[in-house]
Structure formats: structure tokens, C-alpha cells
């Protein structure tokens, strides 16, 4: 994430409906940090029109070591059919209409996958294959509870480690690092943008996640191999994860490798690129945009002195996965609006600390 982000910044929504963020604070979290989390949530509330309540436990405490922070989202399994039907019922924009129209009908979807025990090219093979045999991983999605609320699906309350009571997400930053709490006048050169990093982590809670990280971390030599039917961790965002190879087969790309993967509402129009995985990809979690391309808030890294912003690319992704967004002029080419633990990273230059 750099000081200049290529995506268009969107004007705040004037709609009355908006997500309400209900915060519980870890003991010792300063008032300044509490206000920073509130400001981060307000950014999303100003751009999203869903009348839901998101429960977050947040903290700002000494964590020791070199970790910038830690975060986790409450997730649950839903059938693909129920998610697709919910997205169709909740469609409010042209992007929604395009996205839903290009999702497979019925109860299953196909994917490119690799590194599984039952890969026809050999157990654990890196060679992708089309998996469309309608077993569990072709029928089940794993989505965040916050996103499920936005599209009207039933949610089972969860208490994540670190949460105070039931929550939709847990976020805690390390107070040993230097943070700038006022992004309105830029970010100090020796500090991280607290509000921007907090908004990034909230973005994951809202559903900007990828199950490819599960495959990436559970394939040989790190673990497994496991049969493909066990990988029931495709996210709604993954339904818009494509590549040239997957487009040729009319499926999504859920592989763990370093080939280019891009966001696409229709599967063929090439949009912003995704990161491709820590172990087998580009070194960044797949639950992010591609690093160093100035794509948006959900880039995988943040730098000292860098002020972070939500961009049109971030909002388009949120729109596609079921959040209702403010009405904005359609771009001439929707694909580019500009030229469990997840954390942002800092890159070279002072930039290689991860934002999960």
C-alpha cells in the first residue's frame, strides 16, 4: 500500500441504512485507539447500505515480538445454492446483476484446483485440474458471519479466541509499534496509519477472504495431501477469482500456485489481480489484492508513512459479495476502477509489515 492509490475514492453514501459496528474493547485499550477503530468502521458505514449490526472485539496492547497485530473473523459453512439465491435476492446494482448472471445455476460450481491427494496428475501434484464432480467442496462455501448478515442468511453466534462474548471479528494491534491516529493530515513518516490498518482488518471481517489460503497451507510439504472434497473453504469472493486457464474451462481458479489470478464478475473480463499465496504463490496471502499494484485498501502490505484509503476496487468486490453500496456512476469497464489469522504486511522501503 503506497501513498498514491490508483482506485477512485467513493463519496460517502447518503442512504439512511448502514452497518452498525458494536465494539467491545480489550482491557487497556486507550481512548485514542478506541476512537481510531470507530473512525475505521465509520469509513465502511459511509459506503455500505446494509442495515446490519457487526460485533467486534478490538484491542491495542503490548503483544511482544515483531507482530504488527492479529485478527480473525467468525466464519460458517453455507450451501452454494443458499448463497447464490441470497445474492440474487439482494442484488441492487448493475455489478450485482452481472455477477449473479454469471454464477452457475443449481447447487454446485466447478473449480480449478491442485495439490490434492486425488489429483489425476498424481497425489499432491501442482498441475491444476477441473474439479466439477459435485462433491462437498463443489457445494459448500465458507463465508464470514458479517457477510452472511448482509445477504440475509442465518448466523450462528460465535465466540472467537480473544473475543468478549460473541463477535463477528477480533482485531488487536501491537502498541509497541508507532501508529499515527490522525490520517487527516497525512501519516507520520515513522508511523503506521492506525485508522487505515484497522479499516483493512474490518474489510476481512466483512468478507474479503479467500479459502485458497487453506489449500496453500495444507498441501505437501506443509501438510496433506488431502482429497479435494475436504476443501470446503471457498469464499464468496473466490466465486469471482479467475485466471486465463479457468476462463477457458468456465470455472473459478482455486489453485495454490503463482499464475496470475484476477477478480472478474463474468469470469472473462480481467479485473484487479489477487495475491496468490504465501507458500506456493507470490508470498502474500490470497485473501488480498496483488501487492505493489496500487489496487486498494485490501492490498497485503502497508508502509511507514503510508496513508491507506478504500478504493473503487475494494467497493466493487464488496458489492459483488453481497454488500449494498452507494449508487455511483458505472465506470467504463467495471473491472478496473483505477489504473484463520489475517494481517497487513510492511513493504520494502519501510514497507514489509503484513496486514492480514
Rosetta blueprint (number, residue, H / E / L):
1 X L
2 X L
3 X L
4 X L
5 X L
6 X L
7 X L
8 X L
9 X L
10 X L
11 X L
12 X L
13 X L
14 X L
15 X L
16 X L
17 X L
18 X L
19 X L
20 X E
21 X E
22 X E
23 X E
24 X E
25 X E
26 X L
27 X L
28 X L
29 X L
30 X L
31 X H
32 X H
33 X H
34 X H
35 X H
36 X H
37 X H
38 X H
39 X H
40 X H
41 X H
42 X H
43 X H
44 X H
45 X H
46 X L
47 X L
48 X E
49 X L
50 X L
51 X L
52 X L
53 X E
54 X E
55 X E
56 X E
57 X E
58 X E
59 X E
60 X E
61 X E
62 X L
63 X L
64 X L
65 X L
66 X L
67 X L
68 X L
69 X E
70 X E
71 X E
72 X E
73 X E
74 X L
75 X E
76 X E
77 X E
78 X E
79 X E
80 X H
81 X H
82 X H
83 X H
84 X H
85 X H
86 X H
87 X H
88 X H
89 X H
90 X H
91 X L
92 X L
93 X L
94 X H
95 X H
96 X H
97 X H
98 X H
99 X H
100 X H
101 X H
102 X L
103 X L
104 X L
105 X L
106 X L
107 X L
108 X L
109 X L
110 X L
111 X E
112 X E
113 X E
114 X L
115 X L
116 X L
117 X L
118 X L
119 X L
120 X L
121 X L
122 X L
123 X L
124 X L
125 X L
126 X L
127 X L
128 X L
129 X E
130 X E
131 X E
132 X L
133 X L
134 X L
135 X L
136 X H
137 X H
138 X H
139 X L
140 X E
141 X E
142 X E
143 X E
144 X E
145 X H
146 X H
147 X H
148 X H
149 X H
150 X H
151 X L
152 X L
153 X L
154 X L
155 X L
156 X L
157 X L
158 X L
159 X L
160 X L
161 X L
162 X L
163 X L
164 X L
165 X L
166 X L
167 X L
168 X L
169 X E
170 X E
171 X E
172 X E
173 X E
174 X E
175 X L
176 X L
177 X L
178 X L
179 X E
180 X E
181 X L
182 X L
183 X H
184 X H
185 X H
186 X L
187 X L
188 X L
189 X L
190 X L
191 X L
192 X E
193 X E
194 X H
195 X H
196 X H
197 X H
198 X H
199 X H
200 X H
201 X H
202 X H
203 X H
204 X H
205 X H
206 X L
207 X L
208 X L
209 X L
210 X L
211 X L
212 X H
213 X H
214 X H
215 X H
216 X H
217 X H
218 X L
219 X L
220 X L
221 X L
222 X L
223 X L
224 X L
225 X L
226 X L
227 X L
228 X H
229 X H
230 X H
231 X L
232 X L
233 X L
234 X E
235 X L
236 X L
237 X H
238 X H
239 X H
240 X H
241 X E
242 X E
243 X L
244 X H
245 X H
246 X H
247 X H
248 X H
249 X H
250 X L
251 X L
252 X E
253 X E
254 X L
255 X L
256 X L
257 X L
258 X L
259 X L
260 X L
261 X L
262 X E
263 X E
264 X L
265 X L
266 X L
267 X L
268 X L
269 X L
270 X L
271 X L
272 X L
273 X E
274 X E
275 X L
276 X L
277 X E
278 X L
279 X L
280 X L
281 X L
282 X L
283 X L
284 X E
285 X L
286 X L
287 X L
288 X L
289 X E
290 X L
291 X L
292 X L
293 X L
294 X L
295 X L
296 X L
297 X L
298 X L
299 X E
300 X L
301 X E
302 X E
303 X L
304 X L
305 X L
306 X L
307 X L
308 X L
309 X L
310 X L
311 X L
312 X H
313 X H
314 X H
315 X H
316 X H
317 X H
318 X H
319 X H
320 X H
321 X L
322 X L
323 X L
324 X L
325 X E
326 X L
327 X L
328 X L
329 X L
330 X L
331 X L
332 X L
333 X L
334 X L
335 X L
336 X L
337 X L
338 X L
339 X L
340 X L
341 X L
342 X L
343 X E
344 X E
345 X E
346 X E
347 X E
348 X L
349 X L
350 X L
351 X L
352 X E
353 X E
354 X E
355 X E
356 X L
